[in-house]
Amino acid sequence: MILGEYGTGKTSLTRVLQHRWLSDYHGDPSQPIPIRIELRNFSRQFDAYGLLHHFLDANKLSHVSIDFMLHLIRTGRVILLLDGYDEMAQFMNSRERRACLAALAELAKDGAKGILTSRPNYFSESEELNVFEALYRNLEQQRYYLSKKDSEFIESERIVDALVERYVLNRYERNLQDLTPEQTESLVKRSLAKNPTGQRIVLSILNRVFREEALGTRQALSGKPVIVSYLLELVEEIQKAQDADTSANTITEWDIYKLIIDRLMARDMQRSTLLPHDRRLALQTLALKISSRDNPIATEDTFNKIVDEHFPAELRRLSPEERRTRRLELFEDLRSSATLTRAVEAKHDGWVFSQNPFHNG
């Protein structure tokens, strides 16, 4: 189990491991095959069959038997990389999360091996299991009449809890940490070895980024890999912009992501006639539309509705044929925004924000 706050590289780690282990498999077919599944694509509880059914359908492998996949998993021929438990859990209640953990525990009990990533504050199932256990004890202490069927149900629920506790919650756990100041400086200098001005600007920004905590304390965010990587990617744009101010003013978490989003939108404008203000409003609407468990990803239909909602005057002036063409252009423009990335579901493909702060910003 890999735990880490946002931006510490959990998703990147699973992608790197998938790449390395696939390379190992190509070199030696006796090595296990890595299967990476993004759990954020699940907004409903699943069982082992549902999890594998989603993977097979999303990767155009529906002709492969799920029972055969389960056999490969149980015999160690497949290793699971399950990324983003927290992004799935936010849509579920404690009962639904428990059912999903029970499905993972069943796989682990039968021999499955793999990695599960999550933000730690979303992984509170051990506390929730204790709540259920307290409820079972209260029922058994004759506070309520229990039929034989009720007693059998409680016992079966306890078995599930024990399974989850043993094969999921008590597994080997690692925590990803932010980079140290020394690691951050070394990374920036290596990445921008031929750009000393860029080094100075990026390090100046990173040294001023803080998150305000309770009781007036501050947490430095200079070691967040996601922030460092975006600043390195956008260093040329930042150098050209007024955002490159190197004064001693503190930069908040909101400020740094606004800076990154603004620079990404400026990059979008280089290939598009859509104004950043219009793009931002459309993407804010998109963020609201994909914030529910029923619509976790944006489809082409989602974008078309946003286009009709945000550009009615422009579309109204066009002929029917021109309107169809312009709607398609706006769809293509919005879905290729730098803050979005592709997402795959069993039923359809779509788009999501590449980082949670982009969704919230």
N, C-alpha and C positions, 0 to 999 in steps of 0.2 A: 504494500500500500504506500503510495507516494502522496504526501500532504504538502501543501504550500499555498501561500497567499497568492492573490492575482498577480500576474506578471513575473512570477519566479521561474517560468519555463517548463511547466508541467506538460503542456501540449507539445512543445518543441522536443522535450525529452522522449515522449512516446513516438514521435515521428523519426527521430534519430535512431532510436532502438529498432523501430520497424525496418528502417533502411539497412542498418548494420546486420540485423538478423536475417533479412532477405538475402543480403550478399553472402552471409555464411551458408545459407541454405543452397544458393546457386553453386557455391564451391563444394559443398558437402551435403548431398540430399538426405543424409541421416540426421541432420540438424532439424529442430522443430520449425514449423512454418508460423511466422507471426501474423496474427489477425488483429487489426486495429479497428475499434468501434467507438464512435463518438456518442457518448451517452446523452449529450444535449439534444440529440434527435428524438429522444423518447420523452414524451410528456404524459404518458400513461404507464402504469406498472406493467412489468413484463415477466415472463418465465423464461427458462432456458431455451425452449423452442422458439419463443417470440424473438429473443435476442439474436439467435442464429438465423432465423427466417429473415429478419431485417437485413442482416449482413449479406446473406446470399442474394436477396432480391436487389439490394442497392448496388451490388457488384456484378449484376447480370450472371449470377451463378444459381439461379432458381432450379436448374436441372439437377443440382447436387442434393442428395438426400440429407435431411437434417440428422437422421439417425447415424449416417456415415460420419457427419461432422462431429457428432457427440462421441463417436468411437475414436476419432482422431484426437479429440481433446482428452478423453479419459486415458488414452495410451501414451500421452505426452508428445504426440506428433504435431500438435498445434499449441501455441502459446498465445494467450489473450492479452491484448493491450486495451483496457477499457478507460477511456479518457473523459473526464468531466462529470464525475458523479454529482458534484455540487450544482452543475447547470441543469441536470435532470431533476435533482431533489427539490429545487425551488418551486417546481410545479406540482409537487405531490404532498399529501398529508403523511403523517407518521406511519399509518397503516400501509399505505401504498409503498413507501420507502422500505418498510420492513419486508413486504412481499418481494421486492426486487432483490434485497439482500439475501433473502431466503433462496431465491433462484441462483444467485452467485454461490452461496454456501453449498447448495446441492451439487453444482459443478465441481467446486473445490473438494468436496467429500469424495467424489468419484474420481479424483486424480487430476483435475484441471489445474494448470499453473498459469500465472500471469501477473499483470500489474493493474491496479486500480488507482486513478488519480482523483484528488478532490481538494477543495479548500477546506481547512480544518474546522472552520466555524459552521460548515454545513454537515459535518460528520459527527453528529451527536447521538447516533443510534444506541450507543451503550447506555446513555441516560434514558432514552425512550424505552429500551427493553426493561430497565429497572422500574419504570412506571407501570408497564404491563405486569411485571412480576408482583408489584405491590397490589395491583388489582386482583390478581389470582389469589393472593394470600387472604385478602379481605373476603372474597367470595367463599373460600374454604373455611373461614372461621365462623361459619354459620350465620353470617350477617344476612345472607339471602338463601332461599331454598334452592338447592341444586338437584336437578334430576340426573339420572345416570347419563343421559345424552350430554347434559351440560358438563358433567365431570370429565367425560371422554374428550369433549371439545377443548377444555382447559388443558388437559394433559397433552393433547396433540399440539396446542399452541406453545406449550413449554418446550416441547421437543424441537419445534421450529426455532424458538429463541436460543436454545442451547446450540443448535446447528449454526446459526448466525454468529453466536459468540465465539464458537470454537474455530470455524473455518473462514470467517471474514474479519471480525473485530480483533481477534487475538493473533492475527498473522503478523509477519515481520513488517515493520513500519519504518519508513524513512521520511525525513522532512527536508524539503528544498528551502534553502536560505537565499536571501539577497546577496549580491556581491559585496565584498568588503570594499572600503575606499581604495585600498591598494589594488585590488583586482579590477575595479572600475577604471582607475587611471591607466593601468597596464593595458586593458582592452581598448580603451579609446586611443592611446598612443600607438598601439600596433595597427589598429584599423585605419587610422589617419596619419600613418607614418610620413606621407608626402604632403601633408596639409597641416602645418603647425598652427596656422590661424584657426582652422577648424577645430583642432585639439583644444585650443584655448577657449573658444566659444562654447563648445560642448561641455567641457569640464566646469566652466564658469556657471553654466545653467544648472548642471547636475548638483553642484555644491550648494545651490540655493533652493533646491526643491524639498519642501517639507510638508508633512501631513499634520494638521492640528489634531491633537488627541485630547481626551478628557483631562480636566484639572489643569489645563493650560500648557501641557507638555507638547512636544513636537517630535515627530518621527521622520528621520531623513529618508528620502526616497531615491537617493543618488545611486543605490545599488540595484534598483528594479531592472532586471534584464529587458523587459518589454519597453521601458522608457529609454534605456540606453540604446537599444537596437533601433528604435524609431528616430532618435536624434542623430545617430550615425547615418541612417538612410537619408535623412532630410537635411544633412549638414549644409549642402550647397544652397538650398532654398533659404535656410535660416541665415546664412552668411549674407545673402542678398537683401534680406528683409530687415525691418526695424526691430524685429524680435530678438536680434542679436545683441541687444543692450547688455553690457557686462557690469552694470551697477551692482551695488551691494543689496538691493531690494530682495526680500524673500519671495520665492515663487511657490504658490500653493499647488496642491494636487490638481485642483480644477484648472489653474492657470497652465500647467504643463500639458495637460491633455487638450486644452483649448488651442495652445500653440501648435501641437502636433496635428490636430484636426484642421486648423486653419491652413497649415502648410500642405497637408494632403489635398485639401480642396483647391488650393492655389495650383497644385500639380494637375488636378482634374481640369482646371480652367484652361490649361495649355493645350488640351486636346478637344475642348468642348466650348460651345457658345453659351452654355447654361451658367448663369451667374451663381457665385458661391452662396448668396443669400437664398436664392430659389432652391438650390440643391440642399442646403441645410434644412429648410422648412419641410421639403419633401422627405428627407431622411428622418427628421423628427417624427413625422407622421408614421413612417415605416416602423420606427422603434416602438411606437405605441401599438401598432397593429400586430407585431410579433412578440408582444410581452405576455400573451395569455397561453395557457397550456394547449388550447385548441389550434393556435396558429404560431408554432414555434419558429417557423421559417417563412420567408417571403417567396411566393411563387410569381410567375409571370402575371397571373390574374391580380395578385396583390399590387404589383407595380402599376398595372393598367388602371386600377381604381384610383391609385394615388395621382397618376397623370391626369385623369379626368377631374379629380378634385382640386388640383393645384394649378392647372393650366386651362381652365374652361374658356376664358376670353380668347386666348390664342387659337385654340382648336375651333372655336365657334366661327371664326372668320374664314376658315378654310373650306374648300370643297370636300365632298365625302372621300374622294380618292386621296387628296392631299392630307386630310385629317388622319386617315389610316397610316399613311407614310410617316407623318409627324409623331403620332402616338408611338409607333415602332421606334423611331429615333430617340424619343424621350425615354422609353423603356430601356433601350440599349445603353443610353447615357447614364441613367440612374443606377442600373444594376452593375455597371462597371466602375462605380465610385470606389475610390481607393480605401475607404473605410469598411468595405464589404468583402465577403469571401463566399465561395461556393459551399453549399451544404447538400447532403444527400439523405433522402428518406426512402423508405421502401416503396411508397406510393408515388413520390415525385421528387424531382430535384428542386433546389431553390437557393436562396441567399440568406446569410446572416451577417451581423457585424463581426468583424474579425477579432475584436477585443470587447470585453464587457464595458470598459469605460467609454468606448465609442458609442455603444448602445445607450448608455446613460447620459452621454453628453449632448 
